Amino acid sequence: MAVPSLGLGTFRLQGQVVIDSVRTALELGYRAVDTAQIYQNEAEVGQAIAESGVAREEIYLTTKIWVDNYSKHTLIDSLHDSLRKLRSDYVDLTLIHWPAPGNGVAVAEYMQTLAEAKAAGLTREIGISNFNIALTREAIAAVGREHIATNQIELSPYLQNPTLVGFLQEQQIPVTSYMTLAYGKVLQDPLIQAIAARIPATPAQVVLAWALRKGYAVIPSSTQRSHLASNLLAPQLQLSDSDMALIDSLERKGREVSPEGLAAEWDD
């Protein structure tokens, strides 16, 4: 089972806002939804899916285990709680949200417990998020690289993580890009706007198409129907090699998210 190339992110969306976003996205044709325990919106995501009329088996649903639940004594119980909120017997993908080095739980412990959750049918795939090379190596040692469905990391034209991405591709671990639009900052970039005007396309479509061509899965979020519909068309956009090179030139190591105590030391 491969992680879908384009899904709906729900970070920072709460209450009726996330219900409406998920419901609209499913109506438009999205079939992958990404949430997390710490987003505190799993119940609303579950409600939207249940009310959508789309069969559960048609949807690829991802959640992420929060750092408080990494212990082998709490991880599976927390996943059961997530499933209850999501109104589902299983999720398609469960990720460790942040490596949180130094929190007292070893990578081997939580990865092996996650593998037990997979064996029990609670999740069909497992993976990691925000892991650097060293910690990805630890995860591989714990469960085998073939059992790591993705490493979900912050990636955008402003933050391209070449060393980490190169390692993941070498290990054949799929990459999922989050914050692909850098909180919307790249949409205001004159180069992105110029490419979009010439094609023509929206700036968001251009950036998403850039990430997709690089082989990354993307999970943009939106609360507006027009933007949800527009983003869904990004896979159809074919960027030229020269456009790809121009977007590559925007690298500025512009990391947006790196919480102290949760993030490890980055490779790039």
C-alpha positions in Angstrom: 0.0 0.0 0.0 1.5 3.3 -1.1 0.8 6.6 0.6 -1.4 8.6 -1.8 0.4 11.4 -3.6 -2.1 14.1 -2.7 -4.1 14.3 0.5 -5.8 16.8 2.8 -4.0 18.2 5.8 -5.9 19.3 8.9 -3.3 21.0 11.0 -4.6 24.0 12.9 -8.2 23.3 11.8 -10.7 22.9 14.6 -14.4 22.3 15.3 -16.9 23.1 12.5 -14.0 24.4 10.3 -12.3 21.1 10.0 -15.6 19.2 9.6 -16.5 21.5 6.7 -13.0 21.2 5.2 -12.9 17.4 5.3 -16.5 17.1 4.1 -15.9 19.5 1.2 -12.7 17.8 0.2 -14.3 14.3 0.1 -17.1 15.7 -1.9 -14.6 17.1 -4.4 -12.7 13.8 -4.7 -10.0 13.8 -2.1 -9.5 10.3 -0.7 -6.7 10.8 1.8 -6.9 12.7 5.1 -4.1 13.5 7.5 -4.7 14.3 11.2 -2.9 13.8 14.5 -3.6 13.3 18.2 -2.2 16.7 19.1 -4.4 18.5 16.5 -7.3 17.7 18.8 -9.6 17.3 15.8 -9.7 13.5 15.3 -13.4 13.4 16.5 -14.4 16.1 14.0 -12.5 14.4 11.2 -14.2 11.1 12.1 -17.6 12.8 12.1 -17.0 14.4 8.7 -15.9 11.1 7.2 -18.9 9.3 8.7 -21.3 11.9 7.3 -19.6 12.2 3.9 -21.3 9.2 2.3 -17.8 8.0 1.2 -17.1 4.4 2.2 -14.3 4.1 4.8 -12.3 1.7 2.7 -12.1 4.3 0.0 -10.3 6.7 2.3 -6.6 6.7 3.3 -6.6 8.0 6.8 -3.5 9.0 8.7 -3.0 9.9 12.3 0.1 10.6 14.4 1.0 9.5 17.9 1.8 12.3 20.3 5.0 12.3 22.4 3.1 11.7 25.7 2.0 8.3 24.3 5.3 6.8 23.1 5.7 4.4 26.0 4.9 0.7 25.2 2.4 1.0 28.1 0.4 3.9 26.5 0.9 3.9 22.7 -1.6 1.2 21.8 -4.2 2.5 24.2 -3.8 6.0 22.7 -4.3 4.6 19.3 -7.5 2.8 20.4 -8.7 6.2 21.6 -7.8 7.8 18.3 -9.8 5.1 16.5 -12.8 5.7 18.7 -12.7 9.4 17.9 -12.2 8.7 14.2 -15.1 6.2 14.3 -13.0 3.5 12.6 -11.7 0.1 13.4 -8.3 1.0 11.8 -6.2 3.8 10.3 -4.3 3.3 7.1 -1.1 4.9 8.4 0.1 5.8 11.9 3.2 7.9 12.4 5.4 8.8 15.3 4.8 12.6 15.3 8.2 13.9 16.5 11.3 12.0 17.6 11.5 13.9 20.9 15.0 12.8 21.8 15.6 12.7 25.5 12.0 12.2 26.5 12.9 8.8 28.1 11.4 6.5 25.4 13.8 4.8 23.0 13.1 4.8 19.3 13.3 1.0 19.3 10.5 0.9 22.0 8.0 3.0 20.3 8.7 1.7 16.8 8.4 -1.9 17.9 5.1 -1.1 19.8 3.8 0.6 16.6 4.7 -2.6 14.7 2.7 -4.5 17.2 -0.3 -2.2 16.6 0.1 -3.0 12.9 0.2 -6.7 13.5 -3.0 -6.3 15.6 -4.8 -4.7 12.7 -5.1 -1.3 14.3 -3.1 0.4 11.5 -2.3 -0.9 8.1 1.0 0.9 7.8 3.4 2.7 10.1 5.9 5.4 9.7 7.8 8.4 11.1 7.6 12.2 11.0 10.3 14.8 11.5 13.0 12.2 11.8 16.6 13.2 10.9 19.0 10.7 9.3 20.4 9.3 12.6 17.0 8.7 14.1 15.6 7.2 10.8 18.5 4.8 11.0 17.4 3.8 14.5 13.8 3.3 13.3 15.1 1.1 10.4 17.1 -0.9 12.9 14.0 -1.4 15.0 11.4 -2.5 12.4 13.1 -2.7 9.0 13.0 -0.1 6.3 10.3 -2.0 4.4 7.9 -1.4 7.3 8.4 2.4 7.3 5.7 3.7 4.9 7.0 7.3 4.9 8.9 10.0 6.7 6.7 13.1 6.8 8.9 16.1 7.0 8.7 19.9 6.4 9.6 20.6 2.8 9.0 23.6 0.6 10.9 25.5 -2.1 12.3 27.5 0.8 13.4 24.4 2.7 14.5 21.5 0.5 16.4 19.2 2.9 18.6 17.7 0.2 20.7 15.6 2.6 17.8 14.0 4.4 15.7 13.6 1.2 18.7 11.9 -0.5 19.1 9.5 2.4 15.4 8.6 2.4 15.4 8.0 -1.3 18.5 5.9 -1.1 16.7 3.8 1.6 13.5 3.7 -0.6 11.5 5.3 2.2 8.8 7.5 0.6 8.8 11.2 1.5 5.7 13.1 2.5 6.0 16.9 2.4 4.1 19.0 4.9 4.1 22.9 5.0 4.8 22.6 1.3 3.5 26.2 0.8 5.5 27.5 3.9 2.5 28.9 5.6 1.6 30.6 2.2 4.9 32.5 2.0 6.1 30.9 -1.2 2.8 31.8 -2.8 3.9 35.5 -2.7 7.3 34.7 -4.2 7.7 36.7 -7.5 9.3 33.7 -9.3 6.4 31.4 -8.3 3.9 34.0 -9.4 5.7 34.5 -12.7 5.6 30.8 -13.5 2.0 30.5 -12.5 1.0 33.5 -14.7 2.9 32.0 -17.7 1.4 28.4 -17.5 -1.3 29.6 -16.4 -1.9 28.0 -13.0 -2.3 29.1 -9.4 0.9 29.6 -7.3 -0.2 26.8 -5.0 -0.6 24.4 -8.0 2.9 25.3 -9.2 4.5 24.6 -5.8 2.5 21.4 -5.3 3.3 20.2 -8.8 7.0 20.9 -8.0 6.8 18.7 -4.9 4.9 16.0 -6.7 7.3 15.8 -9.6 10.1 15.3 -7.0 8.2 12.2 -5.9 6.9 13.6 -2.6 3.4 13.1 -1.3 1.7 16.4 -0.3 -1.0 17.2 2.2 -2.0 20.8 1.8 -4.9 22.1 3.9 -7.5 24.7 3.1 -10.9 25.9 4.4 -12.0 27.3 1.0 -13.8 25.1 -1.5 -12.1 26.9 -4.4 -8.6 26.3 -3.1 -9.4 22.7 -2.2 -10.7 22.1 -5.8 -7.7 23.9 -7.3 -5.1 22.0 -5.3 -6.7 18.7 -6.4 -5.7 19.6 -10.0 -2.0 20.0 -9.1 -1.0 16.5 -10.2 -2.2 17.3 -13.7 0.2 20.2 -14.0 3.4 19.4 -15.9 6.3 21.7 -15.0 9.3 22.0 -17.4 12.8 21.1 -16.3 13.7 24.8 -16.4 10.8 25.7 -14.2 11.8 23.0 -11.8 15.4 24.4 -11.7 14.1 27.9 -11.1 12.0 26.7 -8.1 14.9 24.7 -6.8 16.9 27.9 -6.8 14.6 29.3 -4.1 16.3 27.3 -1.3 16.9 29.4 1.7 16.8 26.9 4.6 13.6 28.6 5.7 12.4 26.1 8.3 9.0 27.1 9.8 8.7 24.4 12.5 11.3 23.1 14.9 9.9 22.8 18.5 12.5 22.7 21.2 12.5 19.3 22.9 10.6 17.6 20.0 12.9 18.1 17.1 16.3 16.5 16.7 19.3 18.2 15.2 18.5 18.7 11.5 20.8 17.4 8.8 20.4 20.4 6.6 
